[in-house]
Amino acid sequence: MPKKYMVFLKAVGRKWFLILVVIIIIIATIDLQVAIILTGISLGLFLLSYVPSLFFKNRLKRFLKKHDKIIDVEVSKALEKPLSEIRTKMFELSQNQKGENWIIVFLDNRYTFYNQEVLAKFKEFYDKGYGEKEILGELQGFSIQTKSEVKSIKDTLDKLDQLEEREISVKERRRQKRFYE
C-alpha cells in the first residue's frame, strides 16, 4: 500500500504544474481576482523552491575549497546528503569550472575535487618538465595516488586552457638530470 501511495504522489508531483493551471483557469471563470492572487502565490512558491538548491550549491563550494582533494562519496557522508544529489551538483560545477582556481575531475566512476593549492603545485612541476610519474611522486602529500589521477588533472587543465607551455620538456629535463648529476 505505501508503494502505491508514493507512486501516486510522484505522478502528481510531475504534473503539478498542469493541475495548477487547470485549477486557476476554473477559478478564473468564477472569480478573476482570486485567480490572480492564486497565480501570484503559486509563482512565489515556485521561485522559493529554487532557494534551497542555491544555498546548497554555495555551501558545497565552501566545503570543497577546504580540502586539497576530496571525492564525492566523502562529500556525501560529510554533508549527509544522498550521493546522487552530490554527484549531480558536482557534475554541474564541473561543467562550469572554466576560470575557476579549482577543478572537478570524473575518474573511475566518481567525481574528485582538487583545490588551487594542488593545482599550483601540479603546474609548477609540469612547467619544470616533470613527467607523470615524477609529478605523482611529488604530489603524494596531497593524497594523489595514481598516474591516472595525474593524467586526468593534466587533461582537464589542458581542456580548460589553464596549462602554459612547459619551460623545458620532459625529455630535455631527464637528459640534463642524467648528465649533470
C-alpha positions as CSV (number, residue, x, y, z in Angstrom):
1,M,0.0,0.0,0.0
2,P,2.7,2.6,0.8
3,K,4.4,2.0,-2.5
4,K,1.2,2.7,-4.4
5,Y,0.8,5.9,-2.4
6,M,4.3,7.0,-3.3
7,V,3.8,6.2,-6.9
8,F,0.7,8.3,-6.9
9,L,2.5,11.3,-5.2
10,K,5.3,11.1,-7.7
11,A,2.9,11.0,-10.7
12,V,1.0,14.0,-9.2
13,G,4.4,15.7,-8.4
14,R,5.4,15.5,-12.0
15,K,2.2,17.0,-13.3
16,W,1.6,19.6,-10.5
17,F,2.0,22.5,-12.9
18,L,-0.7,21.3,-15.3
19,I,-3.0,20.6,-12.4
20,L,-2.4,24.1,-11.0
21,V,-3.1,25.7,-14.4
22,V,-6.4,23.9,-14.7
23,I,-7.4,24.9,-11.2
24,I,-6.5,28.6,-11.9
25,I,-8.5,28.5,-15.2
26,I,-11.5,27.1,-13.4
27,I,-11.2,29.7,-10.6
28,A,-10.7,32.5,-13.2
29,T,-14.1,31.7,-14.8
30,I,-15.7,32.1,-11.4
31,D,-13.7,35.0,-9.8
32,L,-10.8,36.6,-11.7
33,Q,-9.4,38.4,-8.7
34,V,-8.9,35.2,-6.7
35,A,-7.3,33.5,-9.7
36,I,-4.8,36.4,-10.0
37,I,-4.0,36.1,-6.3
38,L,-3.6,32.4,-6.5
39,T,-1.3,32.8,-9.5
40,G,0.9,35.2,-7.6
41,I,1.1,32.9,-4.6
42,S,2.0,29.9,-6.7
43,L,4.7,31.8,-8.7
44,G,6.1,33.0,-5.4
45,L,6.2,29.4,-4.0
46,F,7.7,28.2,-7.3
47,L,10.5,30.7,-7.1
48,L,11.1,29.9,-3.4
49,S,11.6,26.3,-4.3
50,Y,14.9,27.2,-6.0
51,V,16.3,29.0,-3.0
52,P,17.5,25.9,-1.0
53,S,19.3,24.5,-4.1
54,L,21.2,27.8,-4.4
55,F,22.2,27.8,-0.8
56,F,23.3,24.1,-1.0
57,K,25.4,24.8,-4.1
58,N,27.3,27.7,-2.3
59,R,27.6,25.5,0.9
60,L,29.1,22.7,-1.3
61,K,31.6,25.0,-2.9
62,R,32.7,26.4,0.5
63,F,33.1,22.8,1.8
64,L,35.0,21.6,-1.2
65,K,37.5,24.5,-1.1
66,K,38.6,23.5,2.5
67,H,40.0,20.2,1.1
68,D,43.1,19.6,-1.1
69,K,41.4,16.6,-2.7
70,I,38.0,15.0,-1.9
71,I,35.8,12.5,-3.7
72,D,32.0,12.6,-4.0
73,V,31.5,9.7,-1.5
74,E,33.3,11.6,1.3
75,V,31.4,14.8,0.5
76,S,28.1,12.8,0.7
77,K,29.0,11.4,4.1
78,A,30.2,14.7,5.5
79,L,27.2,16.8,4.3
80,E,24.8,13.9,5.0
81,K,23.2,14.2,1.5
82,P,22.4,11.4,-1.0
83,L,25.3,10.5,-3.2
84,S,23.2,11.1,-6.4
85,E,22.5,14.7,-5.3
86,I,26.2,15.3,-4.6
87,R,27.1,13.8,-8.0
88,T,24.6,16.0,-9.8
89,K,25.9,19.1,-8.1
90,M,29.5,18.2,-8.8
91,F,28.6,17.5,-12.4
92,E,27.0,20.9,-12.7
93,L,30.1,22.5,-11.1
94,S,32.4,20.6,-13.4
95,Q,30.6,21.9,-16.4
96,N,31.1,25.5,-15.3
97,Q,34.7,25.4,-14.0
98,K,36.4,27.5,-16.7
99,G,38.2,30.4,-15.0
100,E,38.0,28.8,-11.5
101,N,41.0,28.1,-9.4
102,W,39.9,24.5,-8.7
103,I,38.9,21.6,-10.8
104,I,36.5,18.7,-10.6
105,V,37.5,15.5,-12.5
106,F,35.4,12.5,-13.3
107,L,37.6,9.4,-13.0
108,D,36.9,5.8,-12.1
109,N,33.2,6.4,-11.9
110,R,33.5,9.2,-9.3
111,Y,34.0,12.9,-9.1
112,T,37.1,14.2,-7.5
113,F,37.7,17.8,-6.4
114,Y,41.2,19.4,-6.4
115,N,41.8,22.8,-4.9
116,Q,44.0,25.7,-6.0
117,E,47.0,24.6,-3.9
118,V,47.2,21.2,-5.6
119,L,46.8,22.8,-9.0
120,A,49.5,25.3,-8.3
121,K,52.0,22.6,-7.3
122,F,50.9,20.5,-10.3
123,K,51.5,23.4,-12.7
124,E,54.9,24.2,-11.0
125,F,56.2,20.6,-11.5
126,Y,54.6,20.4,-15.0
127,D,56.4,23.6,-16.1
128,K,59.7,22.3,-14.7
129,G,59.4,19.3,-17.1
130,Y,58.4,16.6,-14.7
131,G,56.8,13.5,-16.2
132,E,53.6,12.0,-14.9
133,K,55.4,9.5,-12.6
134,E,57.6,12.3,-11.1
135,I,54.6,14.6,-10.6
136,L,52.9,11.7,-8.8
137,G,55.8,11.3,-6.5
138,E,55.9,15.0,-5.7
139,L,52.2,15.2,-5.1
140,Q,51.9,12.3,-2.7
141,G,51.4,14.7,0.2
142,F,48.1,15.8,-1.4
143,S,46.7,12.3,-1.4
144,I,47.2,11.8,-5.2
145,Q,47.7,8.1,-5.5
146,T,47.7,7.1,-9.2
147,K,49.1,8.2,-12.5
148,S,45.6,8.2,-13.9
149,E,44.8,11.0,-11.5
150,V,47.8,13.0,-12.6
151,K,46.8,12.4,-16.3
152,S,43.2,13.4,-15.7
153,I,44.3,16.6,-14.0
154,K,46.6,17.3,-16.9
155,D,43.8,16.6,-19.4
156,T,41.3,18.7,-17.6
157,L,43.7,21.7,-17.3
158,D,44.5,21.3,-21.0
159,K,40.9,21.3,-21.9
160,L,40.3,24.5,-19.7
161,D,43.4,26.2,-21.3
162,Q,45.0,26.6,-17.8
163,L,48.3,24.9,-18.7
164,E,51.0,27.0,-20.2
165,E,53.7,25.6,-22.4
166,R,56.5,23.9,-20.5
167,E,59.7,25.7,-19.8
168,I,61.6,22.5,-20.5
169,S,60.4,19.3,-22.0
170,V,60.4,16.0,-20.0
171,K,62.9,14.5,-22.3
172,E,65.3,17.5,-22.0
173,R,64.9,17.6,-18.2
174,R,65.8,13.9,-17.9
175,R,68.8,14.4,-20.2
176,Q,70.0,17.3,-18.1
177,K,69.5,15.4,-14.9
178,R,71.4,12.4,-16.2
179,F,74.4,14.4,-17.4
180,Y,74.7,17.0,-14.7
181,E,74.3,14.7,-11.7
